[in-house]
Amino acid sequence: MADNIDYTTPGTMYGRDGTTGNAIAPTTGGAASGGTDKMWLPIWSGEVMRAFDQYRMFEPMVESRSIASGRVMEFPITGTVAMKAAWGAGEELVGGIDDSSSKTFAVSLDARPIASHFELDNIDLMITQWEFRSELARQAGQTLANARDSQVGAFIARAGAEVLISDDPRLAGTGTVSTWRNTLVNAPIFDLAFSPELDHLGSGLDVERADAALALLRAIEEFFIHLQTINAPTEGVTCAVSPRAFQDIRALGVARDSSDLAGGAGRPYFGGVADAGGLGAPLGQGMNNLSDSLEYMGCRIIKTTHMLGKDHSTLASGTAEQIAASAAANNIGEARYNGDFSDVKAVIWQRGCVASLNKTGLKVDTVDDIRRNSVFTVASVMGGTGVLRPELCSVVYGATATGSGAAAKRAALMTDLGLTAEYQNG
């Protein structure tokens, strides 16, 4: 390349030979050569990993495990221990194999990893242009994080539709076993029968969305009551809503028209006002990042653009081309992830409801394709997901789930989602 080329003409992009074109001119001295032309790869890999960790949200909020070998991890579930109501003097306690019986729930990795990929014909851009490389790294990491969040979110919703199995060792037995020792029941579904206003969570007029936001807060309170009833942990509880629903919750108590100012300005629930409980943050402070959250009665309220209101199912009928196009556009992984979550308005869960597995972490590979004179790069992650304790998750549903009782409603919800139950003992 000539050293006397003037690259200072504003608004002009130069090719590698100094002529105008579609490639950024290399810095003086040209790109690294010889054995150093691959030094960008470890830097790039770190940038992808950082973006992946930065954008994923759901995985840290469930039981996450790394698996070093094999494909399956088993999670033990222990039943209730024996109880003697009155232990007389000299009376021998005789144990039995049924006391504190245990079983395991098996969670397996997916059959294949998920991957984000791209191809370049000018590797100098990756080596010399930080802005170009960092943007590709951000997109590669965000794509994987979004896909993994969608998968974990799908299984959180699935946990809200799974029914307790009959041979769960935590369920109370028969005969002389006292039912007061075990109050395990299915978590409720918060549908339109619970509150018709929930249909407007994240959509509708201002007053409708405000009523829906209040109904959601009431559902969170009821969920905590359920956890206490079954003696389940009450820490690590999260509620995921859409960004609009999040803003509606934060804006509760904010005046929307002049009538709201009668008698003086209102006190926003989540405006950081001390007299209103100090929830949230002052309204002068924006909470517009996806990582921002609110706290309500011990529940962390987060916003997500994944799974809620999305249809990840494939066309049931049509031509092969139409079905394939539907799968390519909607599917987020294996068939067990691809439900129709169009009417799922929110999910409320305790972190023990779902397990997330990963193997080898995030992997980044690149290869020179000499046939095309290009460089192909792939970032991939091997993961898996499973339901552990469905009684620790509730779905906020924008319809009325049919059936009498939580178990029947959950079975109907599973059908509505287009999924089949897979919660079973290992």
C-alpha positions as CSV (number, residue, x, y, z in Angstrom):
1,M,0.0,0.0,0.0
2,A,1.3,3.4,-0.8
3,D,2.4,5.5,2.2
4,N,1.5,8.9,0.6
5,I,-2.2,8.3,0.3
6,D,-4.4,11.0,1.9
7,Y,-7.2,9.4,4.0
8,T,-8.5,12.7,5.3
9,T,-11.3,13.4,2.9
10,P,-14.5,13.6,5.0
11,G,-17.3,11.2,4.4
12,T,-15.1,8.8,2.3
13,M,-14.4,5.2,2.9
14,Y,-11.2,3.7,1.4
15,G,-10.3,0.3,0.3
16,R,-7.2,-1.6,1.2
17,D,-5.4,-0.3,-1.9
18,G,-6.2,3.4,-1.1
19,T,-9.2,3.6,-3.5
20,T,-12.6,4.4,-2.3
21,G,-14.5,1.3,-1.4
22,N,-16.4,-0.5,1.5
23,A,-13.5,-1.3,3.8
24,I,-11.9,0.9,6.5
25,A,-8.3,1.8,5.7
26,P,-5.8,0.0,7.9
27,T,-3.6,1.9,10.3
28,T,-0.1,3.0,9.4
29,G,2.1,-0.1,9.2
30,G,-0.8,-2.3,8.1
31,A,-2.3,-5.3,9.9
32,A,-0.3,-7.6,12.1
33,S,1.4,-10.3,10.1
34,G,3.0,-13.7,10.6
35,G,2.1,-15.5,13.8
36,T,0.5,-12.4,15.4
37,D,-2.5,-12.2,13.1
38,K,-4.5,-14.4,15.5
39,M,-4.0,-12.2,18.6
40,W,-7.4,-10.8,18.1
41,L,-9.1,-14.1,18.9
42,P,-8.5,-14.3,22.7
43,I,-9.5,-10.6,23.0
44,W,-12.6,-11.3,20.9
45,S,-13.4,-14.3,23.0
46,G,-13.3,-12.4,26.2
47,E,-15.5,-9.7,24.7
48,V,-18.1,-12.2,23.7
49,M,-18.1,-13.8,27.1
50,R,-18.4,-10.5,28.8
51,A,-21.4,-9.6,26.6
52,F,-23.0,-13.0,27.3
53,D,-22.7,-12.6,31.1
54,Q,-23.9,-9.0,30.8
55,Y,-27.1,-9.7,28.9
56,R,-28.4,-13.0,30.3
57,M,-30.9,-12.5,33.1
58,F,-32.9,-15.6,33.9
59,E,-30.1,-18.1,34.4
60,P,-28.7,-16.5,37.6
61,M,-32.2,-16.5,39.0
62,V,-32.7,-20.3,39.0
63,E,-30.7,-23.2,40.2
64,S,-27.7,-23.1,37.9
65,R,-25.1,-25.9,37.7
66,S,-22.1,-26.7,35.6
67,I,-21.6,-30.3,34.5
68,A,-18.1,-31.5,33.8
69,S,-18.9,-34.8,32.1
70,G,-21.9,-36.9,31.0
71,R,-25.2,-35.5,30.0
72,V,-27.5,-35.8,33.0
73,M,-27.4,-34.3,36.5
74,E,-29.7,-35.7,39.2
75,F,-31.2,-33.4,41.9
76,P,-32.3,-35.3,45.1
77,I,-35.8,-34.7,46.6
78,T,-36.3,-35.9,50.2
79,G,-39.6,-36.7,51.7
80,T,-40.7,-36.0,55.3
81,V,-39.0,-37.8,58.2
82,A,-40.8,-40.0,60.7
83,M,-42.7,-38.5,63.7
84,K,-43.6,-40.0,67.1
85,A,-46.3,-37.9,68.7
86,A,-45.7,-39.2,72.2
87,W,-42.5,-41.1,73.0
88,G,-43.0,-43.2,76.1
89,A,-40.3,-44.1,78.5
90,G,-38.6,-47.4,77.5
91,E,-40.2,-47.4,74.1
92,E,-37.9,-48.3,71.3
93,L,-38.1,-46.3,68.1
94,V,-38.0,-48.5,65.1
95,G,-37.0,-46.9,61.8
96,G,-38.2,-47.9,58.4
97,I,-37.0,-47.7,54.9
98,D,-40.0,-45.4,54.1
99,D,-38.8,-42.8,56.6
100,S,-37.4,-39.7,54.7
101,S,-37.5,-41.6,51.4
102,S,-35.6,-39.9,48.6
103,K,-35.8,-39.8,44.9
104,T,-34.1,-37.8,42.2
105,F,-35.2,-35.5,39.4
106,A,-33.0,-35.9,36.3
107,V,-32.1,-32.9,34.3
108,S,-30.3,-33.4,31.0
109,L,-28.4,-31.3,28.6
110,D,-29.9,-30.5,25.2
111,A,-28.9,-32.7,22.3
112,R,-27.1,-30.0,20.5
113,P,-25.6,-26.6,21.5
114,I,-26.9,-23.2,20.4
115,A,-24.6,-21.0,18.3
116,S,-24.2,-17.5,17.0
117,H,-22.0,-17.1,13.9
118,F,-20.8,-14.7,11.2
119,E,-18.3,-14.6,8.3
120,L,-15.9,-11.9,7.3
121,D,-13.8,-11.3,4.2
122,N,-11.6,-8.7,5.8
123,I,-10.0,-9.9,9.0
124,D,-8.0,-6.6,9.3
125,L,-11.2,-5.1,10.6
126,M,-11.2,-7.5,13.5
127,I,-7.6,-6.9,14.2
128,T,-7.3,-3.1,13.9
129,Q,-10.8,-1.7,14.4
130,W,-11.9,-2.0,18.0
131,E,-15.3,-0.4,17.4
132,F,-16.1,-3.0,14.7
133,R,-14.9,-6.0,16.7
134,S,-16.6,-4.9,19.9
135,E,-19.9,-4.5,18.2
136,L,-19.7,-8.0,16.7
137,A,-18.7,-9.3,20.1
138,R,-21.6,-7.6,21.7
139,Q,-24.1,-9.0,19.1
140,A,-22.7,-12.5,19.3
141,G,-22.8,-12.5,23.1
142,Q,-26.3,-10.9,23.2
143,T,-27.7,-13.3,20.7
144,L,-26.6,-16.3,22.8
145,A,-27.8,-14.7,26.0
146,N,-31.2,-13.9,24.5
147,A,-31.6,-17.4,23.2
148,R,-30.6,-18.9,26.6
149,D,-32.9,-16.5,28.5
150,S,-35.8,-17.5,26.2
151,Q,-35.1,-21.2,26.9
152,V,-34.9,-20.7,30.7
153,G,-37.9,-18.4,30.7
154,A,-39.9,-21.0,28.7
155,F,-39.1,-23.6,31.4
156,I,-40.2,-21.2,34.2
157,A,-43.5,-20.9,32.4
158,R,-43.6,-24.6,32.0
159,A,-42.9,-25.1,35.7
160,G,-46.1,-23.0,36.3
161,A,-48.0,-25.6,34.2
162,E,-46.5,-28.8,35.5
163,V,-48.6,-30.8,38.0
164,L,-47.1,-32.5,41.1
165,I,-46.6,-36.2,40.4
166,S,-48.3,-38.8,42.6
167,D,-45.1,-40.5,43.7
168,D,-43.3,-37.3,44.8
169,P,-41.8,-38.4,48.2
170,R,-42.7,-35.0,49.6
171,L,-46.4,-35.6,49.4
172,A,-48.1,-36.9,52.5
173,G,-48.7,-40.7,52.5
174,T,-51.7,-42.7,53.7
175,G,-52.6,-44.6,56.8
176,T,-50.9,-43.3,60.0
177,V,-49.0,-40.5,58.3
178,S,-50.4,-37.2,59.5
179,T,-51.3,-34.7,56.8
180,W,-50.2,-31.7,58.9
181,R,-46.6,-32.8,58.3
182,N,-46.8,-32.0,54.6
183,T,-48.9,-29.3,53.1
184,L,-47.4,-29.5,49.6
185,V,-49.9,-28.4,46.9
186,N,-49.7,-27.0,43.4
187,A,-49.1,-23.2,43.2
188,P,-52.1,-21.2,41.9
189,I,-52.5,-19.8,38.4
190,F,-53.3,-16.1,38.4
191,D,-55.7,-16.0,35.5
192,L,-58.7,-13.8,34.7
193,A,-60.7,-15.7,37.2
194,F,-58.3,-14.3,39.9
195,S,-58.6,-10.8,38.4
196,P,-60.1,-9.7,35.1
197,E,-57.8,-6.7,35.1
198,L,-54.8,-8.9,34.4
199,D,-55.8,-9.1,30.8
200,H,-54.5,-5.5,30.5
201,L,-51.1,-6.1,32.1
202,G,-48.8,-4.2,29.7
203,S,-51.5,-3.2,27.3
204,G,-54.6,-1.1,27.2
205,L,-55.6,2.4,28.5
206,D,-53.7,4.1,31.3
207,V,-56.4,3.3,33.9
208,E,-56.6,-0.3,32.7
209,R,-52.9,-0.9,32.9
210,A,-52.8,0.7,36.4
211,D,-55.5,-1.7,37.6
212,A,-53.6,-4.6,36.1
213,A,-50.4,-3.5,37.8
214,L,-52.2,-3.4,41.2
215,A,-53.7,-6.8,40.5
216,L,-50.2,-8.2,39.8
217,L,-49.0,-6.8,43.2
218,R,-51.9,-8.7,44.8
219,A,-50.9,-11.8,42.9
220,I,-47.3,-11.5,44.3
221,E,-48.8,-11.2,47.8
222,E,-50.9,-14.4,47.2
223,F,-47.8,-16.2,45.9
224,F,-45.9,-15.5,49.1
225,I,-48.9,-16.8,51.1
226,H,-48.7,-20.0,49.1
227,L,-45.0,-20.4,49.8
228,Q,-45.6,-20.0,53.5
229,T,-48.5,-22.4,53.4
230,I,-46.3,-25.2,52.0
231,N,-43.3,-24.3,54.2
232,A,-41.2,-23.4,51.1
233,P,-38.3,-20.8,51.0
234,T,-39.5,-17.3,50.6
235,E,-36.2,-15.7,49.6
236,G,-35.1,-15.6,46.0
237,V,-38.6,-14.8,44.6
238,T,-38.7,-13.0,41.2
239,C,-41.5,-11.7,39.0
240,A,-40.8,-11.1,35.3
241,V,-43.0,-8.7,33.4
242,S,-42.8,-6.8,30.0
243,P,-41.0,-3.4,29.9
244,R,-44.4,-1.6,29.6
245,A,-45.8,-3.5,32.6
246,F,-42.6,-2.6,34.5
247,Q,-43.1,1.1,33.8
248,D,-46.8,0.8,34.8
249,I,-45.8,-0.7,38.1
250,R,-43.3,2.0,38.8
251,A,-45.7,4.8,37.8
252,L,-48.4,3.6,40.2
253,G,-49.6,6.7,42.1
254,V,-48.3,9.1,39.5
255,A,-50.9,11.7,38.3
256,R,-52.2,11.0,34.8
257,D,-54.8,13.8,34.6
258,S,-55.8,16.9,36.6
259,S,-58.3,14.9,38.7
260,D,-55.4,12.9,40.2
261,L,-54.1,16.1,41.7
262,A,-57.2,16.9,43.7
263,G,-56.3,17.5,47.3
264,G,-52.6,17.7,46.5
265,A,-50.2,15.6,44.4
266,G,-50.2,11.9,44.9
267,R,-47.4,9.8,46.3
268,P,-46.0,7.3,43.8
269,Y,-45.7,3.8,45.2
270,F,-42.3,3.3,43.6
271,G,-41.0,6.9,43.6
272,G,-38.7,6.5,46.5
273,V,-41.0,8.5,48.7
274,A,-40.3,7.8,52.4
275,D,-43.9,8.2,53.4
276,A,-45.0,5.7,50.8
277,G,-42.5,3.1,51.9
278,G,-39.4,4.3,50.1
279,L,-39.9,1.8,47.2
280,G,-38.2,2.2,43.9
281,A,-36.2,5.4,43.2
282,P,-36.9,9.1,42.8
283,L,-38.7,9.8,39.5
284,G,-35.8,11.9,38.4
285,Q,-33.8,8.8,38.2
286,G,-34.4,6.7,35.1
287,M,-34.9,2.9,35.4
288,N,-34.8,2.2,31.7
289,N,-32.1,-0.5,31.5
290,L,-33.2,-4.1,31.2
291,S,-31.1,-4.9,34.3
292,D,-33.1,-2.4,36.5
293,S,-35.5,-4.0,39.0
294,L,-38.1,-3.1,41.6
295,E,-38.6,-4.7,45.1
296,Y,-42.0,-5.3,46.5
297,M,-42.6,-7.2,49.7
298,G,-39.5,-9.3,49.2
299,C,-40.1,-10.0,45.5
300,R,-37.8,-8.7,42.8
301,I,-39.7,-7.4,39.8
302,I,-37.7,-7.5,36.6
303,K,-38.4,-6.6,33.0
304,T,-37.8,-8.9,30.0
305,T,-38.4,-8.9,26.3
306,H,-38.3,-12.7,26.1
307,M,-40.9,-15.4,26.2
308,L,-43.8,-13.3,27.6
309,G,-46.4,-12.8,24.9
310,K,-44.4,-14.8,22.4
311,D,-45.4,-17.7,20.3
312,H,-42.4,-20.1,19.9
313,S,-44.4,-22.9,18.4
314,T,-44.2,-24.3,14.9
315,L,-47.1,-24.4,12.4
316,A,-49.1,-27.6,12.9
317,S,-50.0,-27.9,9.3
318,G,-49.0,-26.5,5.9
319,T,-46.4,-27.2,3.3
320,A,-43.0,-28.4,4.3
321,E,-41.6,-25.1,3.3
322,Q,-44.1,-23.2,5.5
323,I,-43.5,-25.4,8.5
324,A,-39.7,-25.1,8.1
325,A,-40.0,-21.3,7.8
326,S,-42.2,-21.2,10.9
327,A,-39.7,-23.2,12.9
328,A,-36.8,-21.0,11.7
329,A,-38.6,-17.8,12.7
330,N,-40.1,-18.9,16.0
331,N,-38.2,-21.8,17.6
332,I,-35.7,-21.2,20.4
333,G,-34.4,-24.7,20.7
334,E,-35.7,-28.2,21.1
335,A,-39.4,-28.9,21.0
336,R,-39.8,-28.8,24.8
337,Y,-39.0,-25.1,24.7
338,N,-41.2,-24.1,21.9
339,G,-44.6,-23.4,23.5
340,D,-47.2,-20.8,22.7
341,F,-46.7,-18.2,25.4
342,S,-48.9,-15.5,23.8
343,D,-51.2,-15.3,26.8
344,V,-48.5,-15.5,29.5
345,K,-48.5,-12.0,31.0
346,A,-45.9,-12.6,33.7
347,V,-44.3,-15.3,35.8
348,I,-43.6,-15.4,39.5
349,W,-41.1,-18.0,40.8
350,Q,-38.8,-19.0,43.6
351,R,-35.3,-19.9,42.3
352,G,-35.7,-23.6,43.2
353,C,-38.4,-24.2,40.7
354,V,-36.1,-24.7,37.6
355,A,-32.6,-26.1,37.1
356,S,-30.3,-24.8,34.4
357,L,-27.2,-26.8,33.3
358,N,-24.2,-25.8,31.2
359,K,-21.2,-27.7,30.0
360,T,-17.8,-26.2,29.1
361,G,-19.2,-22.7,29.3
362,L,-19.1,-20.4,26.3
363,K,-16.9,-21.6,23.4
364,V,-15.5,-19.4,20.6
365,D,-13.9,-20.8,17.5
366,T,-12.7,-19.3,14.2
367,V,-11.4,-20.9,11.0
368,D,-9.9,-19.6,7.8
369,D,-11.9,-20.7,4.8
370,I,-9.4,-20.7,2.0
371,R,-12.0,-21.7,-0.5
372,R,-13.9,-18.4,0.0
373,N,-11.0,-16.3,1.2
374,S,-12.9,-15.5,4.3
375,V,-12.9,-16.1,8.1
376,F,-15.8,-17.9,9.8
377,T,-16.4,-17.4,13.5
378,V,-18.8,-19.3,15.8
379,A,-19.7,-18.7,19.5
380,S,-21.6,-21.6,21.1
381,V,-22.9,-22.8,24.4
382,M,-24.1,-26.2,25.5
383,G,-27.0,-26.0,28.0
384,G,-30.0,-27.8,29.4
385,T,-33.0,-27.1,31.5
386,G,-35.4,-29.0,33.7
387,V,-38.3,-28.5,36.2
388,L,-37.4,-29.2,39.8
389,R,-40.2,-27.9,42.0
390,P,-43.3,-26.8,40.1
391,E,-45.0,-25.8,43.3
392,L,-42.6,-22.8,43.4
393,C,-43.9,-21.1,40.2
394,S,-47.1,-19.4,39.2
395,V,-48.1,-18.1,35.8
396,V,-50.0,-14.8,35.3
397,Y,-52.3,-15.8,32.5
398,G,-54.3,-13.4,30.3
399,A,-57.1,-15.9,29.8
400,T,-59.2,-18.1,32.1
401,A,-57.6,-21.5,32.6
402,T,-60.3,-24.2,32.6
403,G,-60.7,-26.8,35.4
404,S,-61.5,-26.9,39.0
405,G,-58.5,-26.6,41.3
406,A,-54.9,-25.7,40.7
407,A,-53.9,-29.1,39.3
408,A,-56.7,-29.1,36.7
409,K,-56.0,-25.5,35.7
410,R,-52.3,-26.4,35.3
411,A,-53.0,-29.4,33.1
412,A,-55.3,-27.2,31.0
413,L,-52.6,-24.5,30.8
414,M,-50.0,-27.1,29.6
415,T,-52.4,-28.0,26.8
416,D,-52.9,-24.3,25.9
417,L,-49.1,-23.8,25.7
418,G,-48.9,-26.7,23.3
419,L,-46.5,-28.7,25.5
420,T,-46.6,-32.1,27.1
421,A,-45.6,-32.8,30.7
422,E,-42.1,-34.0,31.3
423,Y,-41.8,-33.5,35.1
424,Q,-41.1,-37.0,36.5
425,N,-38.8,-38.8,38.9
426,G,-35.4,-39.9,37.6
